Amino acid sequence: MNDEIKKDYEIAFLLSDQEAEKDLAQVLRSHKADFIHQKSAAEQKLSYPINKHLSAFFGFYHFKMIPENIKSLREALKLNPKILRFLLITPPVKVQKAAPAPRDKKAAAPIITNEALVEKLEEILK
């Protein structure tokens, strides 16, 4: 398959147990996802219970996939009871900022000494 057709995606997930990560990876592979980067799931205490779980395993994957497969992937993830929550996004494109244009040193205002400034103020006030 051509890499130009595939788009970058990121999925963050909460799993009920450590073994569910293998199931998640298998579901992604079955939908023809090419893994770029992954953070293995680590146990986290939850702020509030999710499906009666007080802790869950949190991790994320970066992968490439054909956009047409995303809808069926979402449905497969929703049907898996071991996946408590997931968020599937397209990461923002990193745009490099252009270097600022160099300033023209001649355009800068001349530096005025305090004595010259006092003389100018006295002249204005007369």
N, C-alpha and C positions, 0 to 999 in steps of 0.2 A: 504494500500500500504506500502511496506517496505521502511523505511527511508534510507536504505543503497543504494537503487537505485537512490534516489533523490540527486541532486547536489545543491550547494549554488549558488545563483545569486543575483545581485544587479541591480536595475533599477533607474536611475536618469531621471527626466522628467521636461518639461516645459509645462504648461497647459494654455489654453486661459482664463479659469475662475475657480473659487473655486469649483463649482459643478462638474467639469470634473473629480475631484479626485475620486468621487464615481463611475463614469463610469470606470475609470482605475482600481480601486480595484475590481469591478465586472468582468472585463475582465480577470484579474489575477486569481480570484477565479474560473471562468468558465474553465480555463486551469489547474485547480487543483494545484494552488500555495499555499503553507503553509507559512504564514507570520512569520518572525522572529523578525524583527525590522522595524519601519517606522518613517519617519519624515514627518509630515503633510505639505502640500504645503503652502508656504508663498509668498506673492507678492514681486517681484523683478523688478527693472527697468532694461531693456535690453540695452546692449551696442549698438545694431543696431536692426532695426525692423525685426521681423520674421512674415511673413504673415500679414503685416501691423499692428502688435501689438507692442507697445512701452514698455509694461510691461507684465509679465507673472507670473504664480505661479509655483515656483520651490519646489520640494520635492524628496524624494527617499524612496525606500523600499528594505529591505533584505528579501529574501524568498528562499524556497526550492521547486524544481520542477523536474519532470522527464525530462531528456534532449530531449526526442522525441517530447515534447510539445512546445519547444522553437520556432521552425520555424513557427508553426501556431499562436503562441502568437505574434511574430514580425509582421506577416501579419495583424492580428487583430488590433494591435496598429497603424500601418501605415494607416489603413482605417478610423480611428477615427479622424475627423477634429478638435476636441477640444484638441488633443495632438499635440502641436506645434513641440516638439523635444523630443526624448528619447534616452537613452544610456543604453543598456543591457549588463552587463559584468558578468564574474565569478570572484569574489574577489580573490586576491592572497592568497595562503596558508601561514599561519603564522608559521614560523619555529623558534623554540627557539634555541638560540646559546648555545653551551656547555660552561661551565665555563672554563676559562683559567687554564691550568695546573700550579700548584704551582712551583715557581722557587726554584732551589736548592741553598741555601744560601752559600754553600761551593764553588760553581762554580763562584761566583762573584769575581771580581778583588779586590785585597787589596787596601785600601785607603792609598794614599801617601800624606805626609805632604808637604807643600811648601818648607821647608828647604831641605828635602830629594830630592825633584824634582830639586832644584837648584844645589845641589851637583852632581846629576846624569848628568845634562846638562853640568856642568863644566868638569866632567870626560870625556864626549863624545867629547867636543870641544878641549881637550888637544891633 
